[in-house]
Amino acid sequence: MAETEPVSNPGDSGKLARVNNLVLRIASAAVMAPLAVWAAYLGGWPFTLFWAIAAIAVLWEWITLVAGPGNRLMFSSCGSALAVAAMLASRDRPVAAIFLVGLGALAATIFAPREQRAWISAGIGYAGALLLAPLLLRGVDWLGFIALVLLFAVVWTTDVAGYFAGRAFGGPKLMPSVSPKKTWSGAIAGLIGAMAVAIAVARAFGEFNLVAIALLALVLSIVSQAGDLLESFIKRRFNAKDASGLIPGHGGVMDRLDGFWAACLIACLIGLLRGGWDETARGLLVW
């Protein structure tokens, strides 16, 4: 998502901090992006392990954000549910995996204080979707890898194009009450860039309906930006700048995957509606 610079002038030290932060962002992305694509290419247990680790990290960030540090019993019980759900999904038992995530959300109500139960349960659903949606899309078919590459391309292009266009053009804010730095110019640039890159990816991998792919990229780019705004709302609700400090320059895992989480969830739902459990990627890509 697009972010412009603050109106105030922080001076040379502020500019240097922004440059250093951008360098960290680029360095972190240079490590994480190839790793995510490589895991998607391999599929199988490496891919399952990759997203299980990401989902459990997001769960930890969410619980810490909502309930504060030191909730080991709550985290271990909910994290165990996600780990077992990952194993079930990898053995082609997606319904059982979804059911187990639901049980994990129910178990959270036992350990969470009454005023935090809804938020903790929502966090397990959030992390569970981040875990299961990529696994269902990837499957065992080569189309699953193409679907993930297309999804990565759409989300990353939306983020990068939006970031630099927002800095370059500025203009009206997208939703200042939630995220005061994001702009309409960045949002529109992200949409256009995502559609262009999605068409290029589709042409590189085979013969697809390019109009359908472009429209799909448009939808997923909008959803990605909505996921970014949702996470900004959650952080604002709990007075946090970042979900955590796990990733240099990016904050937490949830900060890095907020747009991907939303886009992958919707992509998976589209694929399931059109292709079912066995051909989710085909349902997403073939029109």
LOKOL-752932 format. One line per 2 residues: their letters; for each residue x, y, z of N, C-alpha, C. Coordinates in steps of 0.2 Angstrom, whole numbers, plus 5000, padded with zeros to 4 digits. Example, Ala and Ser with C-alpha at 12.3 -4.5 7.8 and 13.67 -1.06 7.14 Angstrom:
% residues 2
AS	5066:4972:5039:5062:4978:5039:5066:4984:5039; 5064:4989:5035:5068:4995:5036:5064:5000:5039 $
***
This chain:
% residues 287
MA	5004:4994:5000:5000:5000:5000:5004:5006:5000; 5001:5012:4997:5005:5018:4997:5006:5022:5003 $
ET	5012:5024:5004:5013:5029:5010:5017:5035:5008; 5015:5041:5010:5018:5047:5008:5022:5049:5014 $
EP	5026:5053:5014:5030:5056:5020:5026:5060:5024; 5028:5061:5030:5024:5065:5035:5025:5073:5032 $
VS	5020:5077:5034:5020:5084:5032:5026:5087:5035; 5027:5086:5042:5033:5089:5045:5040:5087:5042 $
NP	5045:5092:5043:5051:5091:5041:5056:5089:5047; 5058:5082:5047:5062:5080:5053:5069:5082:5052 $
GD	5071:5085:5046:5078:5086:5046:5082:5081:5043; 5089:5082:5043:5093:5077:5040:5093:5070:5044 $
SG	5092:5070:5050:5092:5064:5054:5086:5060:5052; 5080:5063:5051:5074:5060:5049:5075:5057:5042 $
KL	5078:5061:5038:5079:5058:5031:5083:5052:5031; 5089:5052:5035:5093:5047:5035:5090:5041:5038 $
AR	5085:5042:5043:5082:5036:5046:5077:5033:5041; 5074:5037:5036:5070:5035:5031:5073:5031:5026 $
VN	5079:5033:5024:5084:5030:5019:5086:5023:5022; 5088:5023:5029:5090:5017:5032:5084:5012:5032 $
NL	5078:5014:5034:5072:5010:5034:5071:5007:5027; 5071:5011:5022:5070:5008:5015:5075:5003:5013 $
VL	5082:5004:5015:5087:4999:5014:5085:4993:5017; 5083:4993:5023:5081:4987:5027:5075:4984:5024 $
RI	5070:4987:5022:5064:4985:5018:5067:4981:5012; 5071:4984:5008:5073:4981:5002:5077:4974:5003 $
AS	5082:4975:5008:5086:4969:5010:5081:4963:5013; 5076:4965:5017:5072:4960:5020:5068:4956:5014 $
AA	5065:4961:5009:5061:4958:5004:5066:4954:4999; 5072:4956:4998:5077:4952:4994:5078:4945:4997 $
VM	5077:4944:5003:5078:4937:5006:5071:4934:5006; 5066:4937:5008:5059:4934:5009:5056:4932:5003 $
AP	5056:4936:4998:5053:4935:4992:5055:4929:4988; 5062:4928:4987:5064:4922:4984:5062:4915:4988 $
LA	5063:4916:4994:5061:4910:4999:5054:4908:4998; 5049:4913:4998:5042:4912:4997:5041:4908:4990 $
VW	5044:4911:4985:5043:4908:4978:5046:4901:4978; 5052:4900:4981:5055:4893:4981:5051:4888:4985 $
AA	5048:4890:4990:5044:4886:4994:5038:4884:4990; 5035:4889:4986:5029:4887:4982:5031:4883:4977 $
YL	5037:4883:4974:5039:4879:4968:5040:4872:4971; 5043:4871:4977:5044:4864:4980:5038:4861:4982 $
GG	5033:4865:4984:5027:4862:4987:5028:4857:4992; 5023:4853:4994:5024:4847:4999:5026:4850:5005 $
WP	5030:4846:5009:5031:4848:5016:5035:4855:5017; 5040:4857:5012:5043:4863:5013:5038:4869:5013 $
FT	5033:4868:5008:5028:4874:5008:5024:4874:5014; 5022:4868:5016:5018:4868:5022:5021:4871:5028 $
LF	5028:4869:5029:5032:4871:5035:5032:4879:5034; 5034:4881:5028:5034:4889:5027:5028:4892:5030 $
WA	5022:4890:5028:5016:4894:5030:5014:4892:5037; 5016:4887:5039:5014:4885:5046:5018:4890:5051 $
IA	5025:4891:5049:5029:4895:5053:5026:4902:5053; 5024:4905:5047:5022:4911:5046:5015:4912:5050 $
AI	5011:4907:5049:5004:4908:5053:5005:4908:5060; 5010:4904:5063:5011:4904:5070:5014:4910:5073 $
AV	5019:4913:5068:5022:4919:5070:5016:4925:5070; 5012:4925:5065:5006:4930:5065:5002:4929:5072 $
LW	5000:4923:5073:4996:4921:5079:5000:4924:5086; 5006:4923:5086:5010:4926:5092:5010:4934:5092 $
EW	5010:4937:5086:5010:4944:5086:5003:4946:5088; 4998:4943:5085:4991:4945:5087:4990:4945:5094 $
IT	4991:4939:5097:4990:4938:5104:4994:4943:5108; 5000:4944:5107:5004:4949:5110:5001:4956:5109 $
LV	4999:4958:5103:4996:4964:5102:4989:4965:5106; 4985:4960:5106:4979:4961:5110:4979:4960:5117 $
AG	4983:4955:5119:4983:4953:5126:4989:4954:5130; 4994:4957:5126:5001:4958:5129:5005:4952:5130 $
PG	5012:4953:5132:5016:4947:5132:5015:4943:5138; 5017:4937:5138:5017:4932:5143:5011:4928:5143 $
NR	5008:4927:5138:5002:4922:5137:5004:4916:5134; 5008:4912:5137:5011:4906:5135:5006:4901:5134 $
LM	5002:4900:5139:4997:4894:5139:4992:4896:5133; 4990:4902:5132:4985:4903:5127:4988:4902:5120 $
FS	4994:4905:5119:4998:4904:5113:5000:4897:5111; 5002:4893:5116:5004:4886:5115:4998:4882:5113 $
SC	4992:4883:5116:4986:4879:5114:4983:4881:5107; 4983:4887:5106:4981:4890:5099:4986:4888:5094 $
GS	4992:4889:5095:4997:4887:5090:4998:4880:5089; 4996:4876:5094:4996:4868:5093:4990:4867:5088 $
AL	4985:4870:5089:4979:4869:5084:4981:4870:5077; 4985:4876:5076:4987:4878:5069:4992:4873:5066 $
AV	4996:4870:5071:5001:4865:5068:4998:4859:5066; 4993:4857:5070:4990:4850:5068:4986:4852:5062 $
AA	4983:4857:5061:4979:4859:5055:4983:4859:5049; 4989:4861:5050:4994:4861:5044:4995:4854:5042 $
ML	4996:4850:5047:4998:4843:5045:4991:4840:5041; 4986:4841:5044:4980:4838:5041:4979:4841:5034 $
AS	4980:4847:5033:4979:4850:5026:4984:4847:5021; 4990:4846:5024:4995:4843:5019:4994:4836:5017 $
RD	4989:4833:5021:4987:4826:5020:4980:4826:5016; 4979:4831:5013:4972:4832:5009:4966:4831:5013 $
RP	4966:4834:5019:4960:4834:5024:4959:4841:5026; 4957:4845:5021:4956:4852:5022:4950:4853:5027 $
VA	4944:4850:5026:4939:4851:5030:4941:4850:5038; 4944:4844:5039:4946:4843:5046:4951:4848:5048 $
AI	4955:4851:5044:4960:4857:5046:4956:4863:5047; 4951:4864:5043:4947:4870:5045:4943:4869:5052 $
FL	4941:4863:5053:4937:4862:5059:4942:4863:5065; 4948:4861:5064:4953:4861:5070:4954:4868:5071 $
VG	4955:4873:5066:4956:4880:5067:4950:4883:5071; 4944:4880:5069:4938:4883:5073:4938:4880:5080 $
LG	4941:4874:5082:4942:4872:5088:4947:4876:5092; 4952:4878:5089:4957:4882:5092:4954:4889:5094 $
AL	4950:4892:5090:4947:4898:5091:4942:4897:5097; 4939:4891:5098:4934:4890:5104:4939:4889:5110 $
AA	4944:4886:5109:4949:4885:5115:4951:4891:5118; 4952:4896:5113:4955:4903:5116:4950:4906:5121 $
TI	4944:4905:5120:4939:4908:5125:4940:4905:5132; 4943:4899:5133:4944:4897:5139:4950:4901:5143 $
FA	4955:4903:5139:4961:4906:5142:4961:4913:5142; 4957:4916:5137:4957:4923:5136:4952:4927:5141 $
PR	4954:4933:5144:4949:4936:5148:4943:4938:5144; 4937:4939:5147:4931:4940:5143:4931:4946:5138 $
EQ	4934:4951:5140:4934:4957:5135:4939:4956:5129; 4943:4951:5130:4948:4949:5124:4946:4943:5120 $
RA	4941:4940:5122:4939:4933:5119:4938:4934:5111; 4934:4939:5110:4932:4940:5102:4938:4941:5098 $
WI	4943:4946:5101:4949:4948:5097:4953:4942:5097; 4954:4938:5102:4959:4932:5101:4956:4927:5097 $
SA	4949:4925:5097:4946:4921:5092:4947:4923:5085; 4946:4930:5084:4947:4932:5077:4954:4931:5075 $
GI	4959:4932:5080:4966:4931:5078:4968:4924:5076; 4965:4919:5079:4966:4912:5076:4963:4911:5070 $
GY	4957:4914:5068:4954:4914:5062:4959:4917:5056; 4961:4923:5058:4966:4926:5054:4972:4922:5052 $
AG	4975:4919:5057:4981:4915:5056:4979:4909:5053; 4974:4906:5054:4971:4900:5051:4970:4901:5044 $
AL	4967:4907:5042:4966:4908:5035:4973:4909:5031; 4978:4912:5035:4985:4913:5032:4988:4906:5031 $
LL	4987:4902:5035:4989:4895:5034:4986:4891:5029; 4979:4890:5029:4976:4886:5024:4975:4888:5017 $
AP	4974:4895:5016:4972:4897:5010:4978:4896:5005; 4984:4897:5007:4990:4895:5002:4990:4888:5001 $
LL	4989:4884:5006:4990:4877:5005:4985:4874:5000; 4979:4877:5001:4973:4874:4997:4974:4876:4989 $
LR	4977:4883:4989:4978:4885:4982:4984:4881:4979; 4989:4880:4982:4995:4876:4980:4994:4869:4978 $
GV	4990:4865:4982:4989:4858:4980:4995:4855:4978; 4994:4850:4973:4999:4846:4970:5000:4847:4963 $
DW	4996:4851:4960:4996:4853:4953:5001:4859:4951; 5003:4858:4945:5008:4864:4943:5004:4871:4943 $
LG	4997:4870:4941:4993:4876:4941:4993:4880:4948; 4994:4876:4953:4995:4879:4960:5001:4883:4961 $
FI	5006:4881:4958:5012:4885:4958:5011:4892:4954; 5008:4891:4948:5007:4897:4944:5002:4902:4948 $
AL	4997:4899:4952:4992:4903:4955:4996:4907:4961; 5001:4904:4964:5004:4907:4970:5009:4913:4967 $
VL	5012:4911:4961:5016:4916:4958:5012:4922:4956; 5007:4921:4953:5002:4926:4951:5000:4931:4957 $
LF	4998:4927:4962:4996:4931:4968:5002:4935:4971; 5008:4932:4972:5014:4936:4974:5015:4942:4970 $
AV	5014:4941:4963:5015:4947:4959:5010:4952:4960; 5004:4950:4960:4999:4955:4961:5000:4959:4968 $
VW	5001:4956:4973:5002:4959:4980:5008:4963:4980; 5014:4960:4978:5020:4964:4979:5020:4970:4974 $
TT	5017:4969:4968:5017:4975:4964:5012:4980:4966; 5006:4978:4969:5002:4983:4972:5006:4987:4978 $
DV	5009:4984:4982:5013:4987:4987:5019:4991:4985; 5023:4989:4980:5028:4993:4978:5026:4999:4974 $
AG	5022:4998:4969:5020:5003:4965:5016:5008:4969; 5012:5006:4974:5008:5011:4978:5013:5015:4982 $
YF	5018:5012:4985:5023:5015:4989:5026:5021:4986; 5029:5019:4980:5033:5024:4976:5028:5029:4973 $
AG	5023:5027:4970:5018:5032:4967:5015:5037:4973; 5014:5034:4979:5012:5039:4984:5017:5044:4986 $
RA	5023:5042:4986:5029:5046:4988:5030:5051:4982; 5029:5049:4976:5030:5054:4971:5025:5059:4969 $
FG	5018:5057:4970:5013:5061:4968:5009:5063:4974; 5009:5060:4980:5005:5062:4985:4998:5063:4984 $
GP	4995:5068:4986:4987:5069:4984:4983:5067:4990; 4976:5067:4989:4971:5065:4994:4973:5059:4997 $
KL	4971:5058:5004:4972:5052:5008:4967:5047:5006; 4969:5041:5006:4964:5035:5005:4959:5034:5011 $
MP	4962:5034:5017:4958:5033:5023:4961:5036:5029; 4962:5042:5029:4966:5045:5034:4964:5043:5042 $
SV	4958:5042:5043:4957:5040:5050:4960:5033:5052; 4961:5029:5047:4964:5023:5048:4972:5022:5047 $
SP	4974:5025:5041:4981:5025:5039:4982:5032:5036; 4985:5037:5040:4985:5044:5037:4990:5045:5032 $
KK	4994:5040:5030:5000:5041:5025:4998:5038:5018; 4993:5034:5018:4991:5031:5011:4987:5035:5007 $
TW	4988:5035:5001:4985:5040:4996:4981:5036:4990; 4977:5040:4987:4973:5038:4982:4978:5037:4976 $
SG	4982:5041:4975:4987:5040:4969:4991:5034:4970; 4993:5032:4976:4996:5026:4977:4992:5020:4976 $
AI	4986:5020:4978:4981:5015:4977:4979:5013:4970; 4978:5019:4966:4977:5018:4959:4983:5015:4955 $
AG	4989:5018:4957:4995:5015:4954:4996:5008:4955; 4994:5006:4961:4995:4999:4963:4990:4994:4959 $
LI	4984:4997:4958:4979:4993:4954:4982:4992:4947; 4984:4998:4944:4986:4997:4937:4992:4993:4936 $
GA	4997:4994:4941:5003:4990:4941:5002:4982:4941; 4997:4981:4946:4995:4974:4947:4992:4970:4941 $
MA	4988:4974:4938:4985:4971:4932:4990:4970:4926; 4994:4975:4925:5000:4974:4920:5004:4968:4922 $
VA	5006:4967:4928:5011:4962:4930:5007:4955:4929; 5001:4955:4931:4997:4949:4931:4996:4946:4924 $
IA	4995:4951:4919:4995:4949:4912:5002:4946:4910; 5007:4949:4912:5014:4947:4910:5015:4940:4913 $
VA	5013:4939:4919:5014:4932:4922:5010:4927:4919; 5004:4929:4917:5000:4924:4914:5002:4922:4907 $
RA	5005:4927:4903:5007:4926:4896:5014:4922:4897; 5018:4923:4902:5024:4919:4903:5023:4912:4904 $
FG	5017:4910:4908:5016:4903:4910:5011:4899:4905; 5008:4902:4900:5004:4898:4896:4999:4903:4893 $
EF	4994:4899:4890:4988:4903:4887:4982:4903:4892; 4981:4909:4895:4975:4910:4899:4971:4916:4896 $
NL	4965:4916:4899:4961:4922:4897:4963:4928:4900; 4967:4932:4896:4970:4938:4899:4965:4943:4902 $
VA	4959:4944:4899:4954:4949:4901:4952:4946:4908; 4951:4940:4909:4949:4937:4915:4955:4938:4921 $
IA	4961:4937:4918:4966:4938:4923:4967:4945:4925; 4966:4949:4921:4967:4957:4922:4962:4959:4927 $
LL	4955:4956:4926:4950:4958:4931:4951:4955:4938; 4954:4948:4937:4955:4945:4944:4961:4949:4947 $
AL	4966:4951:4944:4971:4955:4947:4968:4962:4950; 4963:4965:4947:4960:4971:4949:4957:4969:4956 $
VL	4953:4964:4956:4949:4962:4962:4954:4961:4968; 4959:4957:4966:4964:4955:4971:4968:4960:4974 $
SI	4970:4965:4969:4974:4971:4972:4970:4975:4976; 4963:4976:4975:4959:4980:4979:4958:4976:4986 $
VS	4957:4970:4986:4957:4966:4992:4963:4966:4996; 4969:4966:4993:4976:4967:4996:4976:4973:5000 $
QA	4974:4979:4996:4974:4985:5000:4969:4986:5005; 4964:4982:5005:4959:4982:5010:4962:4978:5016 $
GD	4966:4973:5015:4969:4969:5020:4974:4974:5024; 4978:4978:5020:4983:4982:5023:4979:4987:5027 $
LL	4974:4990:5025:4970:4995:5029:4967:4991:5036; 4965:4985:5035:4962:4982:5041:4967:4981:5046 $
ES	4974:4979:5044:4979:4978:5049:4981:4985:5052; 4980:4990:5048:4982:4997:5051:4976:4999:5056 $
FI	4970:4997:5055:4965:4998:5060:4966:4994:5066; 4968:4988:5065:4969:4984:5071:4975:4987:5075 $
KR	4981:4989:5072:4986:4992:5076:4984:4998:5079; 4980:5002:5076:4978:5009:5079:4973:5007:5085 $
RF	4969:5002:5084:4965:5000:5090:4969:4998:5096; 4975:4995:5095:4979:4993:5101:4985:4998:5102 $
NA	4985:5004:5099:4990:5009:5099:4997:5006:5098; 4998:5002:5092:5004:4999:5091:5006:5002:5084 $
KD	5013:5003:5083:5015:5005:5076:5017:5000:5072; 5019:4994:5075:5020:4988:5071:5018:4982:5075 $
AS	5016:4977:5071:5014:4971:5074:5019:4968:5079; 5026:4968:5077:5031:4966:5081:5038:4969:5077 $
GL	5043:4967:5080:5050:4969:5076:5054:4963:5073; 5050:4958:5071:5053:4952:5069:5057:4953:5062 $
IP	5054:4957:5058:5057:4958:5051:5060:4965:5051; 5067:4966:5050:5070:4972:5049:5067:4976:5044 $
GH	5065:4983:5045:5062:4987:5040:5055:4986:5039; 5052:4981:5041:5045:4979:5039:5040:4978:5046 $
GG	5044:4978:5052:5040:4977:5058:5039:4970:5059; 5033:4967:5059:5031:4960:5060:5029:4956:5054 $
VM	5028:4950:5055:5026:4946:5050:5019:4948:5047; 5015:4950:5052:5008:4952:5050:5008:4958:5046 $
DR	5013:4963:5047:5014:4969:5043:5016:4967:5036; 5020:4962:5035:5022:4960:5029:5017:4956:5025 $
LD	5013:4953:5028:5008:4948:5025:5001:4950:5025; 4999:4956:5027:4992:4959:5028:4989:4959:5021 $
GF	4992:4961:5016:4989:4962:5010:4988:4955:5007; 4994:4951:5007:4994:4944:5005:4988:4940:5008 $
WA	4988:4940:5015:4982:4937:5018:4976:4938:5015; 4974:4944:5014:4967:4946:5011:4966:4943:5004 $
AC	4971:4945:5000:4971:4943:4993:4971:4935:4992; 4975:4931:4996:4975:4924:4996:4969:4921:4998 $
LI	4966:4924:5003:4959:4921:5006:4954:4922:5000; 4953:4928:4997:4948:4929:4992:4950:4924:4986 $
AC	4956:4924:4984:4958:4920:4978:4956:4912:4980; 4958:4910:4986:4956:4903:4988:4948:4902:4987 $
LI	4944:4907:4990:4937:4906:4990:4935:4906:4983; 4937:4910:4978:4935:4910:4971:4937:4903:4968 $
GL	4943:4901:4969:4945:4894:4967:4941:4889:4969; 4939:4889:4976:4935:4884:4979:4928:4884:4976 $
LR	4925:4889:4975:4918:4890:4972:4918:4887:4965; 4924:4888:4961:4924:4886:4954:4927:4880:4953 $
GG	4931:4878:4957:4935:4871:4956:4935:4866:4961; 4932:4868:4967:4931:4863:4972:4938:4862:4976 $
WD	4938:4857:4981:4944:4856:4985:4950:4853:4981; 4948:4849:4975:4954:4846:4972:4957:4850:4966 $
ET	4953:4855:4964:4956:4859:4958:4955:4867:4960; 4957:4869:4966:4956:4876:4968:4960:4881:4963 $
AR	4966:4879:4962:4970:4883:4957:4967:4884:4950; 4965:4878:4948:4961:4878:4941:4955:4883:4941 $
GL	4951:4882:4947:4945:4886:4947:4947:4894:4947; 4953:4896:4950:4955:4902:4950:4958:4905:4944 $
LV	4961:4901:4940:4965:4903:4934:4962:4902:4928; 4958:4897:4927:4955:4895:4920:4948:4897:4920 $
W	4947:4902:4915:4940:4905:4914:4938:4904:4907 $
***
